[in-house]
């Protein structure tokens, strides 16, 4: 789906990048990564949820840096779709992982039906580290103004 279609459907809108907000999202994504690592031996479900939070914050920062803001319902789903379009096929595996984590996290929070195995939590942290670090590089490289706020 193209950006124009997302705008017409009311899923996103154009906006000037708010570099202070982007930097706060990036800093929080990095803090979430540290927290996810710290909780790995304590609670697999929260480790998974925190790793997801790091990824979605980084993705939101990327979308905002590109001049778009999600609107309406299902904003996290929209962020994942738009971030996937921005990043392209090279990041398809990580975007798919992020979307799966979004659905699993929802089940975890709302239903608590199926626990997150330790191996899955560790994989979430690994994916989150790779995703967040790559997103931060891309966002900072594409927006030199971010250096003013760091």
VOKE-805958 format. One record per residue (C-alpha): z, y, x; residue number from 1; residue in one letter. Coordinates in Angstrom, 2 decimals. Each point is the difference from the previous one (the first is absolute). Layout:
SITE       w       v       u pos code
SITE       Z       Y       X NUM    A
...
END
This chain:
SITE       w       v       u pos code
SITE    0.00    0.00    0.00   1    X
SITE   -0.89    3.44    1.33   2    X
SITE    2.40    2.93    0.19   3    X
SITE   -1.87    1.85   -2.74   4    X
SITE    0.53   -2.94   -2.35   5    X
SITE    3.72   -0.08    0.76   6    X
SITE    0.19    3.75   -0.67   7    X
SITE   -1.93   -0.35   -3.29   8    X
SITE    2.32   -2.83   -1.09   9    X
SITE    3.03    2.19    0.76  10    X
SITE    1.33   -2.26    2.75  11    X
SITE   -0.19    2.55    2.82  12    X
SITE   -0.55    3.71    0.45  13    X
SITE   -1.14    2.13    2.90  14    X
SITE    2.74    1.95    1.74  15    X
SITE    0.42    1.80    3.29  16    X
SITE    1.96   -2.10    2.51  17    X
SITE    3.71    0.81    0.06  18    X
SITE    0.73   -0.73    3.65  19    X
SITE    3.76    0.30   -0.34  20    X
SITE   -0.02   -2.66   -2.73  21    X
SITE   -2.34   -2.22    2.03  22    X
SITE    2.30    0.23    3.03  23    X
SITE    3.03   -0.83   -2.18  24    X
SITE   -1.80   -3.05   -1.39  25    X
SITE   -0.95   -1.11    3.51  26    X
SITE    3.54    0.45    1.29  27    X
SITE    1.39   -1.91   -2.97  28    X
SITE   -2.54   -2.80    0.49  29    X
SITE    1.18   -0.37    3.60  30    X
SITE    3.64    0.02   -1.13  31    X
SITE   -0.80   -2.65   -2.61  32    X
SITE   -1.54   -2.15    2.75  33    X
SITE    3.18    0.25    2.06  34    X
SITE    2.09   -0.85   -3.05  35    X
SITE   -2.20   -2.98   -0.90  36    X
SITE    0.41   -1.37    3.53  37    X
SITE    3.77    0.55   -0.17  38    X
SITE    0.36   -1.88   -3.31  39    X
SITE   -2.10   -3.02    0.98  40    X
SITE    3.03   -2.18    0.70  41    X
SITE    1.93    1.26   -3.03  42    X
SITE   -2.23    0.00   -3.07  43    X
SITE   -3.57   -1.26   -0.19  44    X
SITE   -0.73    1.60   -3.37  45    X
SITE    1.07    3.48    1.08  46    X
SITE   -1.74   -0.40    3.33  47    X
SITE   -3.19   -0.66   -1.94  48    X
SITE    0.55    2.93   -2.36  49    X
SITE    0.75    2.40    2.84  50    X
SITE   -3.06   -1.15    1.97  51    X
SITE   -2.08    0.70   -3.09  52    X
SITE    1.57    3.45   -0.34  53    X
SITE   -0.98    0.83    3.57  54    X
SITE   -3.60   -0.98   -0.68  55    X
SITE   -0.33    1.86   -3.30  56    X
SITE    1.51    3.18    1.49  57    X
SITE   -2.46   -0.11    2.89  58    X
SITE   -2.88   -0.62   -2.41  59    X
SITE    1.11    2.90   -2.21  60    X
SITE    0.06    2.26    3.06  61    X
SITE   -3.53   -1.10    0.89  62    X
SITE   -1.30    0.72   -3.51  63    X
SITE    1.68    3.42   -0.01  64    X
SITE   -1.39    0.80    3.45  65    X
SITE   -3.49   -0.73   -1.31  66    X
SITE    0.52    2.56   -2.77  67    X
SITE    0.80   -2.21   -2.98  68    X
SITE    3.11   -0.52   -2.11  69    X
SITE    0.59   -2.91   -2.42  70    X
SITE    0.59    0.83   -3.65  71    X
SITE    1.20   -1.80   -3.08  72    X
SITE    1.23   -3.55   -0.27  73    X
SITE   -0.21   -2.67    2.67  74    X
SITE   -0.02    2.51    2.85  75    X
SITE    0.83   -2.61    2.62  76    X
SITE   -2.94   -2.13   -1.08  77    X
SITE   -2.23    3.08    0.15  78    X
SITE    1.29    0.89    3.47  79    X
SITE   -0.87   -3.48    1.22  80    X
SITE   -3.52    0.20   -1.45  81    X
SITE   -0.69    3.47    1.41  82    X
SITE    1.50   -0.89    3.39  83    X
SITE   -2.23   -3.09    0.04  84    X
SITE   -3.05    2.17   -0.65  85    X
SITE    1.02    2.43    2.75  86    X
SITE    0.70   -2.74    2.54  87    X
SITE   -2.97   -2.24   -0.76  88    X
SITE   -0.60   -3.67    0.72  89    X
SITE    1.82    0.01    3.33  90    X
SITE    3.30    0.25   -1.88  91    X
SITE   -0.89   -2.27   -2.92  92    X
SITE    2.48   -2.70    0.99  93    X
SITE    2.90    2.46    0.30  94    X
SITE   -0.97    1.75   -3.26  95    X
SITE   -0.07   -3.38   -1.75  96    X
SITE    3.40   -0.80    1.50  97    X
SITE    1.34    3.34   -1.22  98    X
SITE   -1.28   -0.62   -3.52  99    X
SITE    1.53   -3.49   -0.05 100    X
SITE    3.27    1.48    1.21 101    X
SITE   -0.16    2.57   -2.81 102    X
SITE   -0.23   -2.75   -2.61 103    X
SITE    2.63   -2.21    1.66 104    X
SITE    2.40    2.92    0.39 105    X
SITE   -0.39    0.79   -3.70 106    X
SITE    0.87   -3.61   -0.86 107    X
SITE    2.90    0.06    2.42 108    X
SITE    1.50    3.18   -1.44 109    X
SITE   -0.67   -0.63   -3.69 110    X
SITE    0.18   -3.75   -0.37 111    X
SITE    1.78   -1.46    3.03 112    X
SITE   -1.73   -3.27   -0.84 113    X
SITE   -1.11   -1.18    3.40 114    X
SITE    1.81    0.80    3.24 115    X
SITE   -1.91    1.25    3.04 116    X
SITE    0.02   -2.64    2.76 117    X
SITE    1.07    1.11    3.48 118    X
SITE   -3.50   -0.64    1.37 119    X
SITE   -1.56    2.21   -2.69 120    X
SITE    2.50    2.80    0.71 121    X
SITE   -0.77   -0.22    3.73 122    X
SITE   -3.73    0.13   -0.76 123    X
SITE    0.55    3.07   -2.17 124    X
SITE    1.76    1.78    2.86 125    X
SITE   -2.80   -0.95    2.40 126    X
SITE   -2.70    1.22   -2.41 127    X
SITE    1.97    3.16   -0.69 128    X
SITE    0.32    0.81    3.71 129    X
SITE   -3.73   -0.47    0.57 130    X
SITE   -0.98    1.99   -3.09 131    X
SITE    2.39    2.92    0.47 132    X
SITE   -0.79    0.42    3.68 133    X
SITE   -3.76   -0.03   -0.62 134    X
SITE    0.27    2.39   -2.94 135    X
SITE    2.08    2.45    2.02 136    X
SITE   -2.57   -0.01    2.80 137    X
SITE   -2.89    0.55   -2.42 138    X
SITE    1.78    2.72   -1.95 139    X
SITE    1.09    1.91    3.10 140    X
SITE   -3.39   -0.32    1.67 141    X
SITE   -1.77    1.30   -3.10 142    X
SITE    2.44    2.87   -0.61 143    X
SITE    0.93    1.91    3.15 144    X
SITE    2.12    2.36   -2.14 145    X
SITE    2.59   -2.77   -0.30 146    X
SITE    0.99    0.68    3.62 147    X
SITE    1.34    3.39   -1.15 148    X
SITE    2.61   -1.69   -2.18 149    X
SITE    1.12   -2.77    2.32 150    X
END
